[in-house]
Amino acid sequence: MTKQQPVIAILGGSGALGSGLAWRWAAAGLPVVIGSRTQQKAQTAVADISAQHGVTLHSGLDNKAAAQAGDILVLTVPFSHQADLLNEIKEFAQGKIFIDVTVPLVPPKVARVHLVKEGAAALITQKILGENVNVVSAFQNVAAANLQTKGPVDCDVLVTGDDPKARQQVVELAELAGMQAYHAGPLDNAVVAEALTSVLIHINKRYKGHAGIRISGLGLETK
Ligand SMILES: NC(=O)c1ccc[n+]([C@@H]2O[C@H](COP(=O)([O-])OP(=O)(O)OC[C@H]3O[C@@H](n4cnc5c(N)ncnc54)[C@H](OP(=O)(O)O)[C@@H]3O)[C@@H](O)[C@H]2O)c1
């Protein structure tokens, strides 16, 4: 990260995964904006996250204003709302890194892999936002519950995207949030991380926990 820290705007940041990423990045010293459908809900989320984790967030704004304010945008809403929100904020994402966390789950069968016809939810994001946006996919395999407690997160992060520099920035952001992250190839590969989430949900139901993934064999896992 450079000295001038980028503003991270989390669209849908009032939710389970977004709020977990928000406090961890804020704790690492990054300016974090929470986006929500209403500014009031965003501000309530900012107050709740600050009180719970003892961090200071930059601000709480409606999603459009948050997208405008952010240098790096993060999408953390359910798949069913992905396209609508992207169309709403598209103009404010141009030229930016856009981190997509979306898993294309289809309730109620969320423990069953659902493949979208576009190939991956992240590819839908790229299609909607256009080629001037650096879409990077990450964090699909991290259970929100595992972000709420302090310390390193017991799950690795697969980072996919077509621009290696943008990917590297997201790898560094994941590390700042307490996760070991790996370059996992072009955005086409996002389908694997997205699909793996349904497998993890199945494991969680069967074994009653918050399973994650670990990449082995590189010597990084003991860090
Ligand atoms: N939860 C996990 O453990 C986990 C793990 C890995 C990946 N993911 C993925 O991360 C994404 C977010 O998951 P989550 O569990 O954090 O979701 P969530 O808590 O159910 O929802 C996140 C936020 O989405 C917003 N939202 C709800 N309905 C909306 C709508 N109609 N239009 C726009 N925004 C709407 C809400 O924000 P406002 O009401 O403030 O607008 C809500 O706080 C999903 O794609 C999920 O598959 C989740």
The ligand as an SDF file (V2000), in Angstrom:
LIG
                    3D

 48 52  0  0  0  0  0  0  0  0999 V2000
  -21.9130  -14.4250    4.8370 N   0  0  0  0  0  0  0  0  0  0  0  0
  -20.8650  -15.1560    4.5130 C   0  0  0  0  0  0  0  0  0  0  0  0
  -20.3250  -15.9080    5.3530 O   0  0  0  0  0  0  0  0  0  0  0  0
  -20.2820  -15.0650    3.1230 C   0  0  0  0  0  0  0  0  0  0  0  0
  -19.0760  -15.6930    2.8680 C   0  0  0  0  0  0  0  0  0  0  0  0
  -18.5220  -15.5880    1.6000 C   0  0  0  0  0  0  0  0  0  0  0  0
  -19.1770  -14.8870    0.5980 C   0  0  0  0  0  0  0  0  0  0  0  0
  -20.3810  -14.3080    0.8710 N   0  0  0  0  0  0  0  0  0  0  0  0
  -21.0490  -13.5780   -0.2090 C   0  0  0  0  0  0  0  0  0  0  0  0
  -20.9490  -12.2000    0.0960 O   0  0  0  0  0  0  0  0  0  0  0  0
  -22.1260  -11.5130   -0.3190 C   0  0  0  0  0  0  0  0  0  0  0  0
  -22.7410  -10.8450    0.9060 C   0  0  0  0  0  0  0  0  0  0  0  0
  -23.0990  -11.8480    1.8430 O   0  0  0  0  0  0  0  0  0  0  0  0
  -23.6780  -11.4580    3.2750 P   0  0  0  0  0  0  0  0  0  0  0  0
  -23.8990  -12.7130    4.0090 O   0  0  0  0  0  0  0  0  0  0  0  0
  -22.8300  -10.3740    3.8730 O   0  0  0  0  0  0  0  0  0  0  0  0
  -25.0850  -10.8470    2.8380 O   0  0  0  0  0  0  0  0  0  0  0  0
  -26.2050  -10.1850    3.7660 P   0  0  0  0  0  0  0  0  0  0  0  0
  -25.6720   -9.9010    5.1170 O   0  0  0  0  0  0  0  0  0  0  0  0
  -27.4280  -11.0220    3.6410 O   0  0  0  0  0  0  0  0  0  0  0  0
  -26.5170   -8.8460    2.9580 O   0  0  0  0  0  0  0  0  0  0  0  0
  -25.5270   -7.8700    2.7690 C   0  0  0  0  0  0  0  0  0  0  0  0
  -26.1940   -6.5480    2.4990 C   0  0  0  0  0  0  0  0  0  0  0  0
  -26.8490   -6.5950    1.2480 O   0  0  0  0  0  0  0  0  0  0  0  0
  -27.7590   -5.5230    1.2180 C   0  0  0  0  0  0  0  0  0  0  0  0
  -28.9710   -5.8400    0.5060 N   0  0  0  0  0  0  0  0  0  0  0  0
  -29.9530   -6.6790    0.8850 C   0  0  0  0  0  0  0  0  0  0  0  0
  -30.9200   -6.6500   -0.0360 N   0  0  0  0  0  0  0  0  0  0  0  0
  -30.5350   -5.7810   -0.9930 C   0  0  0  0  0  0  0  0  0  0  0  0
  -31.1240   -5.2860   -2.1970 C   0  0  0  0  0  0  0  0  0  0  0  0
  -32.3360   -5.6800   -2.5890 N   0  0  0  0  0  0  0  0  0  0  0  0
  -30.4200   -4.4120   -2.9540 N   0  0  0  0  0  0  0  0  0  0  0  0
  -29.2250   -3.9800   -2.5500 C   0  0  0  0  0  0  0  0  0  0  0  0
  -28.6340   -4.3750   -1.4000 N   0  0  0  0  0  0  0  0  0  0  0  0
  -29.2900   -5.2710   -0.6520 C   0  0  0  0  0  0  0  0  0  0  0  0
  -28.0980   -5.1870    2.6730 C   0  0  0  0  0  0  0  0  0  0  0  0
  -27.6100   -3.8790    2.9130 O   0  0  0  0  0  0  0  0  0  0  0  0
  -28.5890   -2.6350    3.1710 P   0  0  0  0  0  0  0  0  0  0  0  0
  -29.8830   -3.1630    3.7310 O   0  0  0  0  0  0  0  0  0  0  0  0
  -27.8020   -1.8460    4.1700 O   0  0  0  0  0  0  0  0  0  0  0  0
  -28.7350   -1.9800    1.8650 O   0  0  0  0  0  0  0  0  0  0  0  0
  -27.3030   -6.2050    3.4590 C   0  0  0  0  0  0  0  0  0  0  0  0
  -26.7990   -5.6940    4.6760 O   0  0  0  0  0  0  0  0  0  0  0  0
  -23.0490  -12.5840   -0.9320 C   0  0  0  0  0  0  0  0  0  0  0  0
  -22.8910  -12.6130   -2.3250 O   0  0  0  0  0  0  0  0  0  0  0  0
  -22.5370  -13.8710   -0.3180 C   0  0  0  0  0  0  0  0  0  0  0  0
  -22.8060  -14.9970   -1.1030 O   0  0  0  0  0  0  0  0  0  0  0  0
  -20.9370  -14.3720    2.1140 C   0  0  0  0  0  0  0  0  0  0  0  0
  1  2  1  0
  2  3  2  0
  2  4  1  0
  4  5  1  0
  4 48  2  0
  5  6  2  0
  6  7  1  0
  7  8  2  0
  8  9  1  0
  8 48  1  0
  9 10  1  0
  9 46  1  0
 10 11  1  0
 11 12  1  0
 11 44  1  0
 12 13  1  0
 13 14  1  0
 14 15  2  0
 14 16  1  0
 14 17  1  0
 17 18  1  0
 18 19  2  0
 18 20  1  0
 18 21  1  0
 21 22  1  0
 22 23  1  0
 23 24  1  0
 23 42  1  0
 24 25  1  0
 25 26  1  0
 25 36  1  0
 26 27  1  0
 26 35  1  0
 27 28  2  0
 28 29  1  0
 29 30  1  0
 29 35  2  0
 30 31  1  0
 30 32  2  0
 32 33  1  0
 33 34  2  0
 34 35  1  0
 36 37  1  0
 36 42  1  0
 37 38  1  0
 38 39  2  0
 38 40  1  0
 38 41  1  0
 42 43  1  0
 44 45  1  0
 44 46  1  0
 46 47  1  0
M  CHG  2   8   1  16  -1
M  END
$$$$
